[in-house]
Amino acid sequence: MAEEPISPELSGHIDLVSKYVSRGLTNNPEDNNIALQAGLNLSYQNFYVGYWGSTLDYSFPEFQGERRKRSEQFEHDFIVGYSHNFGQWTGDIWSATYYYPGGKNTTSNELGLSYSRALNEKTQLNASISTYLYDVIYANQGDTFSTLQLQHQLNDKWATNIEVAASRFSDSGKYENNELGVTARNYAFRYASVGLAYQLLNNVSVTGQYILGGYDRYDDKQKDLGVFGISYAF
């Protein structure tokens, strides 16, 4: 008998979070108010394309001398990737383009590699590393970010995770000493966090994460902060 053709798979989520904290920068969240976020992923065999977006409480054009427009207070991430198995590991190589409406020299691209492995039926280890491919006003080419995360399913309703992150910052770039400022630290512990998730309904979960702040590229100590959210998956 002929095999049935493999169809593309579509999935997504819509989230509300108490604050949008990017990579442990708790002193200046991307959105210090309740943020609306959404993601969409289309996969076919080992390939996938995705979108992730969030509201911001600022826009880059206003920092560059223009009038604030609500329509420009967004972050849009466009992702393409390839998933593969390597022994007991599942891996992804991906490229993400970050777009901020109206901003000058703000559209960036990051190349990343992520791997995960099930340690047992309830516990999974995840690791990732990514690097910026060219200079923008908020990052230098070669800025690298890495994470290590342990996820554990406590029961059919509750799950927990522990994560640590670190960065290597380049101190050479087109916007160094200008819009980007002066990089004071080349290697930094970014944050550690512990999180809980509760499956409220089949497609609805509530989450909480407590972030222990590390350091940014300017050697500024980040504060500790709790973030809460609710997510609908489809």
C-alpha positions as CSV (number, residue, x, y, z in Angstrom):
1,M,0.0,0.0,0.0
2,A,1.2,3.5,-0.8
3,E,2.3,5.6,2.2
4,E,0.1,8.6,3.1
5,P,1.8,11.9,2.3
6,I,3.2,13.9,5.2
7,S,1.3,17.1,5.8
8,P,2.7,20.4,7.2
9,E,1.9,20.9,10.9
10,L,0.8,24.3,12.2
11,S,0.9,25.3,15.9
12,G,0.9,28.4,17.9
13,H,0.3,30.2,21.2
14,I,-1.0,33.5,22.6
15,D,0.4,34.8,25.9
16,L,-0.2,37.6,28.4
17,V,2.8,38.2,30.7
18,S,3.2,40.6,33.6
19,K,6.5,42.0,32.0
20,Y,8.5,41.2,28.9
21,V,12.0,40.5,30.2
22,S,14.6,39.8,27.5
23,R,17.6,37.7,28.4
24,G,17.6,38.7,32.1
25,L,17.6,42.5,31.6
26,T,15.3,43.0,34.6
27,N,16.4,46.6,35.2
28,N,14.9,47.7,31.9
29,P,12.2,45.2,30.6
30,E,11.2,45.4,27.0
31,D,7.7,46.0,28.2
32,N,7.3,47.0,31.9
33,N,3.6,46.7,31.6
34,I,1.4,43.6,30.8
35,A,2.7,42.4,27.4
36,L,0.8,40.6,24.7
37,Q,2.8,38.0,22.9
38,A,2.1,35.5,20.1
39,G,3.9,32.7,18.3
40,L,3.2,30.7,15.2
41,N,5.1,27.7,13.8
42,L,4.7,25.8,10.5
43,S,6.8,22.6,10.2
44,Y,7.2,20.1,7.4
45,Q,9.4,17.0,8.1
46,N,12.6,18.4,9.5
47,F,12.1,22.0,8.3
48,Y,10.1,24.8,10.0
49,V,9.4,28.5,9.8
50,G,8.0,30.5,12.7
51,Y,7.0,33.9,14.0
52,W,7.1,35.4,17.5
53,G,6.1,38.9,18.4
54,S,5.6,41.0,21.5
55,T,4.3,44.5,22.5
56,L,7.0,46.9,23.8
57,D,6.6,50.0,26.0
58,Y,9.0,51.9,23.8
59,S,10.0,52.2,20.1
60,F,13.4,52.7,18.6
61,P,12.2,55.6,16.4
62,E,11.4,57.7,19.5
63,F,15.0,57.1,20.7
64,Q,16.2,58.3,17.3
65,G,14.4,61.7,17.6
66,E,11.0,60.8,16.1
67,R,7.5,61.1,17.6
68,R,6.3,58.0,19.4
69,K,3.8,55.9,17.5
70,R,1.9,53.1,19.1
71,S,2.2,51.0,15.9
72,E,6.0,51.0,16.2
73,Q,6.0,49.6,19.8
74,F,6.4,46.0,18.7
75,E,9.1,43.4,18.2
76,H,8.7,40.9,15.3
77,D,10.9,37.8,15.1
78,F,11.0,35.7,11.9
79,I,12.6,32.3,12.3
80,V,13.6,29.5,9.9
81,G,15.2,26.2,11.1
82,Y,16.1,22.6,10.6
83,S,15.5,20.0,13.2
84,H,17.5,16.7,13.4
85,N,18.3,13.8,15.7
86,F,21.9,13.0,16.8
87,G,21.9,9.9,18.9
88,Q,19.9,10.6,22.0
89,W,19.8,14.3,21.3
90,T,17.3,16.3,19.3
91,G,18.8,19.4,17.7
92,D,17.8,22.6,15.8
93,I,19.9,24.9,13.8
94,W,18.0,28.1,13.3
95,S,18.2,31.7,12.0
96,A,16.2,34.5,13.6
97,T,15.6,38.0,12.1
98,Y,14.6,40.6,14.6
99,Y,12.5,43.5,13.2
100,Y,11.5,46.7,15.0
101,P,9.1,48.9,13.0
102,G,10.5,52.2,12.0
103,G,13.9,51.8,13.7
104,K,17.2,52.6,11.9
105,N,20.0,50.1,12.0
106,T,17.8,47.8,14.3
107,T,17.0,44.8,12.1
108,S,19.4,42.1,13.2
109,N,20.0,38.4,12.5
110,E,21.1,35.8,14.9
111,L,22.3,32.2,14.2
112,G,21.7,29.6,16.8
113,L,22.0,25.9,17.7
114,S,19.8,24.2,20.2
115,Y,19.8,20.7,21.6
116,S,17.6,18.7,24.0
117,R,17.7,15.3,25.5
118,A,15.3,13.3,27.7
119,L,17.0,12.1,30.8
120,N,14.0,10.0,31.8
121,E,10.2,10.1,31.2
122,K,9.7,13.3,33.2
123,T,13.0,15.2,32.9
124,Q,14.6,16.9,29.9
125,L,17.9,18.8,29.5
126,N,18.0,21.7,27.0
127,A,21.1,23.7,25.8
128,S,21.4,26.5,23.3
129,I,24.0,28.9,21.9
130,S,23.5,31.8,19.4
131,T,25.4,34.7,18.0
132,Y,24.7,38.0,16.2
133,L,25.9,38.0,12.6
134,Y,26.3,41.8,12.2
135,D,26.3,45.1,14.1
136,V,23.1,46.9,15.1
137,I,22.6,49.6,17.6
138,Y,21.9,47.2,20.5
139,A,24.4,44.4,19.7
140,N,27.8,43.9,18.1
141,Q,28.7,41.2,15.6
142,G,29.8,38.2,17.6
143,D,27.8,38.8,20.7
144,T,27.0,35.3,21.9
145,F,24.3,34.1,24.3
146,S,24.0,30.6,25.8
147,T,21.5,28.9,28.1
148,L,21.3,25.6,30.0
149,Q,17.9,24.4,31.2
150,L,16.5,21.5,33.1
151,Q,12.7,20.8,32.8
152,H,10.8,18.3,35.1
153,Q,7.2,17.2,34.9
154,L,6.1,17.0,38.5
155,N,2.7,15.4,37.7
156,D,-0.1,15.7,35.1
157,K,-0.7,19.3,36.1
158,W,2.5,20.8,37.4
159,A,5.9,21.3,35.7
160,T,9.1,23.1,36.8
161,N,12.2,24.3,35.2
162,I,15.6,25.7,36.2
163,E,17.7,27.8,33.8
164,V,21.1,29.6,33.7
165,A,22.4,31.9,31.0
166,A,25.7,33.6,30.1
167,S,27.0,35.9,27.4
168,R,30.1,36.8,25.6
169,F,30.1,40.4,24.5
170,S,32.2,41.9,21.7
171,D,33.6,45.3,22.4
172,S,34.2,46.1,18.7
173,G,31.5,47.2,16.4
174,K,30.1,50.0,14.2
175,Y,28.0,51.4,17.0
176,E,30.3,50.8,19.9
177,N,31.0,54.1,21.8
178,N,28.0,55.6,20.0
179,E,24.4,54.3,20.1
180,L,25.4,51.1,21.8
181,G,27.5,52.7,24.4
182,V,30.8,51.3,25.8
183,T,31.0,47.6,26.5
184,A,32.5,47.2,30.0
185,R,32.3,43.4,30.3
186,N,33.3,40.7,27.7
187,Y,32.0,37.7,29.7
188,A,28.9,37.9,31.9
189,F,26.6,35.6,33.9
190,R,23.2,36.9,32.7
191,Y,20.7,35.3,35.0
192,A,19.4,32.2,36.8
193,S,15.7,31.4,37.0
194,V,13.3,28.9,38.5
195,G,9.8,28.5,37.0
196,L,6.6,26.7,37.6
197,A,3.8,26.0,35.1
198,Y,0.3,24.7,35.9
199,Q,-2.0,23.2,33.2
200,L,-5.3,25.0,34.0
201,L,-7.2,23.6,31.0
202,N,-6.3,21.4,28.0
203,N,-4.9,24.4,26.0
204,V,-4.4,26.9,28.8
205,S,-1.6,27.1,31.3
206,V,-0.4,29.6,33.9
207,T,3.3,30.2,34.6
208,G,5.5,31.9,37.1
209,Q,9.2,32.6,36.9
210,Y,11.6,34.1,39.4
211,I,14.7,35.6,37.8
212,L,17.9,36.1,39.8
213,G,19.6,39.0,38.0
214,G,23.2,38.8,36.6
215,Y,25.1,41.5,34.6
216,D,24.7,43.2,31.3
217,R,27.4,44.3,28.8
218,Y,27.8,47.6,30.8
219,D,28.6,45.6,34.0
220,D,25.3,46.8,35.6
221,K,23.9,44.4,38.1
222,Q,20.3,43.4,37.3
223,K,17.7,43.1,40.0
224,D,15.8,40.0,41.0
225,L,12.3,39.9,39.6
226,G,9.2,37.7,39.4
227,V,7.2,37.4,36.1
228,F,3.8,35.7,35.7
229,G,1.8,34.8,32.6
230,I,-1.1,32.9,31.1
231,S,-0.8,31.1,27.8
232,Y,-3.3,29.6,25.3
233,A,-1.8,27.0,22.9
234,F,-3.4,25.8,19.7
